Amino acid sequence: MAAKIIVIALYSIMIIVFGVIGLRKTKSFSDFFLGGGKIGPWMTAFSYGTAYFSAVLFIGFAGKIGWNFGYSGLWIAFFNAFVGVLGVWGLLGWKIKKISIEYKISTMNEFLEKRYNSKFLKLFGSISIFIFMIPYSAAVFMGLSYLFKSNFGIEYWQALAFIGLFTAIYMVLGGYRSIAMIDTMFGIIMSIGVCILLFSTLNKGNGLINITEMLSKISPKLTQVIGPPGFWPLFSLVFLTSVAPFAMPQLIQKFYAIKDKKSIRTGMIASTFFAILIGGVAYFIGSTTRIFLSPNANPNAFLDGKPVYDILMPELLSKVIPESLSVLILLLIISASMSTLAAIVLISSSSYAKDFYAGFIKKDISDKNLTTLMRVMNLFFILMSVILAYVNFDTIVAILGISWGAIGSIFLGPFVWGIFSKKMTKFGAISSSLLGLLACMSLYFIYKIPSPQAGTIGMMISLTVNPVFSFLQNLVKK
């Protein structure tokens, strides 16, 4: 326990030092939000990857999906890497950077406003980001708090309060310049951590072959191409987590900040390999919860004989990781989560400060005051997220599903089609955004469809409506 406390203390000091360094180099809003638009390939690659994967993956997704889907959950890791990372970097990376220079913009909402000549899309987008990113941030706080509770034996609310306070200090300092530097360190820690996690699990399970045989004995479907829940639930998880990044503001922002085209080529390769490693190990380890955990041996992870999904992975980690290495795994998940929190908080604060306040309320706000407002909104957003995490109203997977689904439903149609085609119209873009969100929310709240499936349908509608409605409108005009 003493070793864990010392390592966490040193880790915290390191982050604050990076924050202070970033603070000294931050002279403008562009510095705070985009690192001056001159971030290199490795920093951007790690920043993208660490923002993509967090405690939501290691605690919520890996546990629930691993338990239910077995090995077929690895399809999610595969498509996350080759669609959500390689595809986004390869298809959108340079286009986004080039557009940001041509349009003189720094946010996704500013692009939508200029591309479609629509103030409504800018307003609707900024409000939506702020609303739907709060539960996503809360899910990350929940995952970290469960981890701290398991490792340090403290109450959930105490862990939540500590993480919230530390995140607030960290975020108010140096902005994206600090985040990019720290994310590089986080990425290295995560890479080392997942390798330790993989080898420790294989050793505990007496090798891959033995693990596979034990899973097959529990249920043959756990080792098949499509796991027990079936094709549609698996497809919806793959689609949600792999396609949504094409329009997730906290990931797209990385391309506004990257230095040049050469950096994008290098960063694309590095980020893809990172995603294969992190996602592949996480979902594989999640599948072993069926082997290592049971209601009798691990009562904390079960309720009335049924798994408590958000507790499975913390319980598994304490079982398979040697005590001498457990602090490194703790750092792995903290690193993943802090980087994701930073990305979410930064983009959410900008949606209010840059898009809403500077875009509609006080257009002549000074650069200094805009940067100060960003810092204030960072604090407010963290507070709201911590409160929601304390309420603990659903599982981590459900919360992330509806957050990603809603954001994807709103932005996929207008943003992706807006970049690739000049034939898209304002009517098509607005319709795709509204109808996509309406479908997602209706399916989830009224028809009680699971959030990943509701999000997937909403995103599909968004992607379909914009080109169809734009084509029909152009046809009528002719």
Secondary structure, DSSP 8 states (H G I E B T S, - for coil): -HHHHHHHHHHHHHHHHHHHHHHHH--SHHHHHHGGG-B-HHHHHHHHHHHHSSHIIIIIIHHHHHHHHGGGGHHHHHHIIIIIIHHHHHHHHHHHHHHHHHHT--SHHHHHHHHHT-HHHHHHHHHHHHHHHHHHHHHHHHHHHHHHHHHH---HHHHHHHHHHHHHHHHHHSHHHHHHHHHHHHHHHHHHHHHHHHHHHHHHTTSHHHHHHHHHHH-GGGGSSS-TT-HHHHHHHHHHHHHGGGG-HHHHHHHHHB--HHHHHHHHHHHHHHHHHHHHHHHHHHHTHHHH--TTT-GGGEETTEE-HHHHHHHHHHHHS-TTTHHHHHHHHHHHHHHHHHHHHHHHHHIIIIIIIIIII-TT--HHHHHHHHHHHHHHHHHHHHHHHHH--S-HHHHHHHHHHHHHHHHIIIIIHHHH-TT--HHHHHHHHHHHHHHHHIIIIIS---HHHHHHHHHHHHHHHHHHHHHHHHHHH-
